[in-house]
Amino acid sequence: MEHATTMTTDARQQFGELLERHRKIVFKVANTYARHPDDRADLAQEIAAQLWRAFHGYDPSRSFSTWMYRVALNVAISFMRSDSQRQQHAVPLDEDLHDIAGAGPEHEADQQIRALNRFIRQLDPLNRALLLLYLEERSAREIGDILGISESNVTTKIGRLKQRIRNDIA
């Protein structure tokens, strides 16, 4: 935290602007990794704090969103692995979902979204991150950069996830 006091006003302003411009990343990651609203808020706050602590190491010649995803996902995975957090709020995914009256295309789409959410919540942290980034339409190269795995490993894992989705949801 020493660098926070020595960081220039320009750097603080730059960080604030970058965080504001890319804040959706924080919320997407928090929503993907934390189920309970209080946990989501805590995780989003922890991601923002960790981004600030790590900002001095950010290389401006690289994509900020890639760096931000890497930090956010690492924080989220650590958060998810925390036994106390998982034990404290371990509830079935469908607990707060209620049936939608009527049938039709909207109802079917809602059911598919619920099924996809259930599928995502059951994934291990790496596959959850892969799917989140894939759904964000990130390239295989960028996903690999964010997660620290090869591009070919990304495409292989995404292919396997797609097959699992077809088998489990369809």
N, C-alpha and C positions, 0 to 999 in steps of 0.2 A: 504494500500500500504506500510505500515511500514515494514512488513515482507520482502519485496523485498530487502531492504537495509541490513537486518540482515541475509538473506538467504545465506548459504555457497556456495562457488564455486562448491563443489560437488553436492549440491542440484540443482543448476542452470544447471549443466552439465547433471544430471540425468533427469531433466525436459526436457531439449532440446532433449535428446536421445529418451525419451518416446514420446514426441510430434512428432518427426520426424518419429518414427516407426509406429505411429497410426494416422498420419496426414490425411489419407483418410477419417477418421471419421468426421473430421472438414468439409471437402469439401462435403461429402455426406449430412450432416445435412444442411449446407449452401445452397446447390443446391435444397434440398427438401423444405426449408422454404422461400427462397428468389428467386423471379423470375427474376428481373432485374440484369444484370451483376454487376453494381456498388453496389447494395444492397447485392449481394452474397459476394462480396469482403469485404464490411463493416462487414457483419455478420461473415464471417470467421475470420476476424481480432478481432472482439469483443469476439468470442468464445475463440480464442487463449489467449487474454488478461485475460479473466475470468478464464481460466484454470490456468494461471500463478498466478493470485491472490488467487485462491483456493488451489493451490498445497500444501501449508503447512498443509492443512487438509486431504490430501490424505493418506489413510491407505495402506501401501505397502503389507499388507497381503491379500488384496483384489485385484481383477482384475482391472488393469489400464483402459482397454477399457470400462468396465462397468461404472467406475467412470467418464471417459471422456464422454461417451454417455450421462450420467445423466446431467453433467454440460452443454454440448453442446446443448442438447435438451431444457433445462431450458432457456438458453440464446436465443435460436431460437424462443421458444414460446413467450418469452417476446418481442422479436423483432417483431414477427408477430402481436402481439396484439397492438403494437404501432400504434395509429391512424394516426400519421403523415406519417409514412413509408407506411402504406397500402394505404392511400389516395393519396400520392404523385405518386405512381406507379401502380395504379389500372388499369390494362388493361386485356382484354380477353386473355386466354391462347393461343388461336390459332392465335393471331395477327401476330406472326413472323413465323408461320409454313406455308410452301408452299406445294403445291401438288407435289407428286413425279410422274414423267412420267412413264407410263407403269403400268402393273399389274403383278400379280404373287405372289409367296410366300414372297419375300422381301417386296413388297408393303403392303401385308396383315399384315406382322409382324410390319412394321412401323405404320400402322393404329392402331394396337392393343397397341403398346407402347404409341402412342399419346392418345388413349382412357384411358389407365391406368394413364398416367400423368394428364389428365383432372380430372379423378376420385380422384386422390391423392390430387390435388390442392383444391378440394372442401371439403375435410375432415377438421374437427375441429383439433386443435393441438394434442390432445391426440391420436386420431385415426390415424393421419398422422405419429406420432412417432411410434405407434404400427406397422403400415404397413411397415415403413422404417426398423425397427428392424427385423420384420418377413422376409422381403425380403433379409436382411443381414444374414438370417439363424441363428439368435440368438435363444437360447432355451427359452421356456416360462418362466422358472425360471429366466433367465438372464434379459429378457424383464421386468418381474415383479420387479426385483431389480433395474433396471434402472429407471423405471417409478413410482416406489413406490406403485404398486398395487399387488394383490395376483396372484399367478400362475393360479388359476382357473379363475380369472377375465380375465387374458390375453387370455386363450384358448377360453373363451366365446366370447370375443370381436373379436378375430381373426376369429372365425367361422362366426360371423355376418358380418364382413368385406368381407370375402370370398363370402358369399351369396349375399351381395350387389354388389360385382364385377360381379358375374355371372348374376345377374339381370340387371345391368346397362351397362355392356360392351359386354357380350356375345350375 
